């Protein structure tokens, strides 16, 4: 059975160690809640309110090996990265074609970077 917690108010709730596998948490208010050690495999977490929520050791797997994350909003993404080869391939493709340039650029030097960017996109 799946718990439907659509737009539920769980402010300041102590959910530490709770098993919320497969729960629908769309629009839930978890402000100030303690989610430490929750088992969250298969949840649907969209539009959550998480101000001051304690998010540590959230378990994103069923059974062994146990994998934990410290952010409920990225838990689904991390699980996909670990278990979906196609997602990893997309990220590998994107990162192999991207360049990150860090620094402080004066207007003169920024113009050079902009020209390089425009030339590359042609």
C-alpha positions in Angstrom: 0.0 0.0 0.0 1.3 3.5 -0.9 0.8 6.4 1.4 -0.7 9.4 -0.3 0.6 12.5 1.5 -0.5 15.1 -1.0 -0.1 18.6 0.4 0.1 17.2 3.9 1.3 19.4 6.8 4.1 17.6 8.5 5.8 20.8 10.0 8.1 20.0 12.9 7.2 16.3 12.7 9.6 13.7 14.0 9.9 11.2 11.2 13.4 10.0 12.1 13.8 6.3 11.0 10.3 6.2 9.4 9.6 3.9 6.5 7.9 6.0 3.8 8.8 3.8 0.9 6.8 4.7 -2.2 5.0 7.6 -0.5 3.4 10.4 -2.6 4.8 13.5 -1.0 3.7 16.1 -3.6 3.4 19.6 -2.1 4.1 18.3 1.4 5.2 20.8 4.1 8.1 19.3 5.9 9.4 22.6 7.3 11.4 21.9 10.5 10.7 18.1 10.3 13.3 15.6 11.3 13.8 13.1 8.5 17.0 11.5 9.8 17.4 7.9 8.7 14.1 7.8 6.8 13.7 5.0 4.2 12.6 6.9 1.1 13.0 4.4 -1.7 10.4 5.0 -4.5 8.9 8.2 -3.1 7.5 11.0 -5.3 9.0 14.2 -3.9 7.8 17.3 -5.8 7.3 20.9 -4.6 8.3 20.1 -1.0 8.7 22.8 1.7 11.9 21.9 3.5 12.9 25.0 5.4 14.9 24.0 8.5 14.2 20.3 7.8 16.8 17.9 9.1 17.8 15.6 6.3 20.5 13.1 7.1 21.1 9.5 6.2 18.1 9.2 4.0 18.1 5.6 2.7 17.4 5.5 -1.1 17.7 1.7 -1.6 15.7 -1.4 -0.6 17.8 -4.0 1.2 21.5 -4.2 0.9 23.7 -2.4 0.1 22.3 0.6 1.9 22.9 3.9 0.2 22.1 7.1 1.9 21.9 10.8 0.9 21.4 14.0 2.8 18.8 15.7 0.6 15.4 14.3 -0.2 15.1 16.5 -3.3 18.1 15.0 -5.0 17.5 11.4 -3.7 15.6 10.4 -6.9 18.3 11.8 -9.1 21.1 10.0 -7.2 19.1 6.7 -7.5 18.7 7.2 -11.2 22.4 7.9 -11.6 23.3 4.7 -9.8 20.8 2.5 -11.5 20.2 3.9 -15.0 23.0 3.6 -17.5 21.2 5.9 -20.0 21.1 8.7 -17.5 24.9 8.3 -16.9 25.5 8.3 -20.6 23.6 11.6 -21.0 25.6 13.2 -18.3 28.9 11.9 -19.7 28.0 13.3 -23.1 27.0 16.7 -21.7 30.1 17.0 -19.5 32.5 15.9 -22.2 31.4 18.8 -24.4 31.3 21.5 -21.7 34.0 23.8 -20.5 33.9 25.6 -17.2 36.0 28.8 -17.0 36.3 30.4 -13.6 37.7 33.8 -12.8 37.1 37.5 -12.7 36.8 39.1 -16.1 36.9 42.8 -16.9 34.6 44.0 -19.6 37.5 43.8 -22.1 38.3 40.2 -21.3 34.6 39.2 -21.0 34.2 40.4 -24.6 36.9 37.9 -25.7 35.0 35.1 -23.9 31.8 36.1 -25.5 33.4 36.1 -28.9 34.8 32.5 -28.3 31.3 31.4 -27.2 29.7 32.8 -30.3 32.3 31.3 -32.6 31.9 27.9 -30.9 28.1 27.9 -31.4 28.3 28.5 -35.1 
